[in-house]
Amino acid sequence: MKFYLVRHGQTEWNNTHRFQGWMDVELDSVGLIQAKMLSTYFKSVDLDFIYSSDLKRALYTAQTIQMVKAIPMRLSHGFREMNVGNWEGKTWDEIKETYGDELSVPEETLIGLRVSGGESLIEFQKRIIDTFIPLLEKQHEHVLIVTHGGVIRVLLCHILGYDLSQRDILKIDNGSITIIESDDQKQLKVIEQNIVSHLK
């Protein structure tokens, strides 16, 4: 079973480095082009089913691909980005200025800390794993999952055995494709990460 993990196209908040979380930000002009480029890439790729985050930036990306594939799609609340609570809409500098006390704890403590009314990284990763693992039982061979950068990173941490503190070393660009496979024993393997050649 092969999974294509796609990060949605760019939004204005991606471009200005603002935390989006569950805020329903739409694709910007670059993101719309990236979605079209993704549809061109997948036109010649075997796909049986699409799962998409229900947030607009992922959904529009998925719908653009679906237009050239004519295959079923299901929206999934479980594949949403991490809920960052009151951090939504803020840059990292603004977060440090407003919520500095929350960031003054060691990384291992921060991972288990709920972010200003949102999720902790541990809760976030558990949600993603609990959403993804049941897909291994589906009768599909080639599945497209259109989701968010944080989702792909914490899932890769799980597959590769990385600590969550290492998640940021996993580069996942807007509009990129990451391919993973599962064998007959449901063991997962990363085949390619952060493919962006179709965006050139």
ABEGO torsion letter per residue (X at the ends): XBBBBBBBBBBAAAAAGBBAEABBBBBBAAAAAAAAAAAAAAAABBBABBBBBABAAAAAAAAAAAAAAGBBBBBBAAABBBBAEAABGBBAAAAAAAAAAAAABBAAAAAABBBGGBBBAAAAAAAAAAAAAAAAABBBABBBBBBBAAAAAAAAAAAAGBBAAAAAABBBBBGBBBBBBBBAAGBBBBABBGBAAAAX
